[in-house]
Amino acid sequence: MAIQHAVLALLAGGPSYGYELKGAFEQAVGPQWGPLNIGHLYQILDRLFRDGLVVAERHPQPVKPDRVVYEITPDGRAELGRWLAEPSPRSGGFRDDFFLKVTAAARSGEPATVRAVLGNQRGHLMRELRNLDGLRRRAEDPVVGLLLSAASRHVEADLAFVDDAEAALLADGGAVLAGLRTPRADGAGSERGSGPTRAAG
């Protein structure tokens, strides 16, 4: 995730410090993103400082520890502009935990296993979609509303994949799954229930 660029974007509006940046980020992106870990944020700020993209100035406080205020540099503004001008590829590519579950279920050759995996995922996605719809209806910030709408569209696409998997793997009464069953390492294949075999000789 390009959190460092989001931090640069916040600093482009003026100097700020850690907890203020944390609050501004969480307000900007809305509840669906989740809270920003303050320790992680300070790691990002340290990296931006080392890279010359921000400068830091320590401000003494009468009671509390000194406050470190960060300001974006010209190099930081150039990096922010470069990031904004580039398209964004999928951050995780197409590696997906659920796809691996579908693969494992399909290779088992068991329709009941495939139905259970797909059914569990469909139920989870439907609950997530209802939650997103509720958050979107309550969102007052139009940008937060857009983020929630994008999240909903991703969930809808995942639901469509569940439907596709169901049609591809279960529509023919199990014939496709029978062909996908992974052979057992002991060579027993589908001869389950016939008891243990003895090696000749």
N, C-alpha and C positions, 0 to 999 in steps of 0.2 A: 504494500500500500504506500502511496506517495504522500504520507503524512507530512514529511518534511516540506513538500511544496505547499500543502495547505497552511502550514505554519508560516512560510514565506508570504503567502497571500494575506494572512492576517497581519503580519508585520508591515506589509506594504501600506496599510492604512495608518501606521504610526507605531512608535516604540511601545513595548509592552513587556510584562514579566510573566513568569511561569504560570501561576494560578489564574491570572487574568487571561492568558492565552488558552488555558484549559477550558475555562468557562465560555470564552468566545467561540472556541471550536465546537463544543457540545451544543451551544445555542444555534450555531450556524448549520450544523448537519442534522440536528433533530434527534429524537429518542431512538430511532431504529438502529443508528450506528453503534450506540452504547457509549459508556464513559471512556474518556481518554486517560490512561494511566499516567500519573504525574511523573513517576520515575522514568517512564519511556519518553515522555515529552522532554525532560531535561537531557536525556541521552541525545535526542534529536537536536536540541539547541546546542549542545556541546559539539556535535558533528558539524552543524551549520557554521559555528564559530571557527572550528579548525579549518573548514573549507573556505573561509573568508566571505561567506554569504551573509553573515550578520556580525555586528560588533556588540560587545557587552560592556556595560558600565555599572559599577557597584554603587548603590545609593544607601548610605547609612540611615538607620531608623532608630529612634530614641529608645524603644523597648525591645522590639522584635529584631531578629537577625537582619543583616544587610540584605537589601533587595537588589537582585541583578536584573537590570533592564536591558532588553535586546532591541537592536535596530537593524533593519535591512540595509545592506550595502549596495552600491551600483552593480557589483557582480551578482548579488542576490536577486536584484530586479531582472537582470539579464537571464539568470537561470529560471526564474519564474516565468518570464516571457517565452523562453524556449519550451518549457513544460506545457504551457497553455497552447502553444502552436502545434504540438504533436498529437496525433490520434492515440487513443488508449487501448492497447490489446487487453484481452482477458488476463487478469492477474494470475490466475491459476492454470491457464491453458485449458485443456479439456480433461485434466486429471480430476476425477470426482469419486468420492467415497461411495455414493449410491450406485454409480455405474459399476464399480467393482462388486458390490453386493448383487446386482442383477447378473453380472457375469458368473459369480460363484453359484447363484441359485440356478441359473440356466444350465451350467455344466453338471449340476447334481442330477439333472434329468428328471427331477421330481416336480410335477405340476403344483402340488400342495405347497412346496417350499417357495416356488415362484409367486404363487398367489399371496402367500403370507408376506413376502418381502414387498411386493407391489402394494398390497393393501395397507400395510403399516406406513409406507411412504406416502400414499395418497391421503391417509388420515392426518398425518403430520403436516403435509402441505396445505390441506384444507383449513386446519387450525391456524396455521401461519398466515394464510390469506385473509381469514376473518380478522385476525389481530391487526394486520396491516390496514385493512379497510377501516377499522375503527380508529386507528391512529391518524389515517389520512383525513377522515371526516373532522377530527378535532384539531388538525394542524392549522395554525393561523399564518405561519410564514410560508409564502408560495414556493420558496426553494426547498424547504423541508417537505412540502407536499409533493414536489417533483421527485425527490429522493424516494419517498414512500411509494409513489406511483411506479417508479422504476423497479423497486423491490417487488411490488405486486406482479409486474410483468415477468420478472424472472421466475417467480413462483408459478405463474400460469404456464410458462414454458416448461418448467419441471413437471407440472401435472400433465402436459401434453406428451412428454416423454414417457411417463408412466402408462398413459393410454397406448402409445406406440409399442411399448414393450409388451403390454398385455396382448395386443393384437398380433404381434409377431411371434410370441412364444406360446400362447394358450389357445388361439382361435381354432386350431386343427385337432383338438383332443389329445395333444401330447406327442404327436408324431415328430414335430420339430425338436422337442426336448429330448426325445429318445435318441435322435441323431447327434445331439450336443453332449450327451453324458460322457464325462471324462472317464476313460478306462481306469480301473483300479490297478495299483502298482503290482499287486500279486497275481494279476492276470485273470482274476475271477470274473471281471466284467460285470455282466448283469445276472450272473448265476448265483444270486443271493438266496439264502434259504436252503441250499443243497448240502450244507455242512462243510466241515474242513476237508481239504483235499490233501492227499499224500503224494509226495514225490516218488516216482517210480525208481526202483533200483535201490 
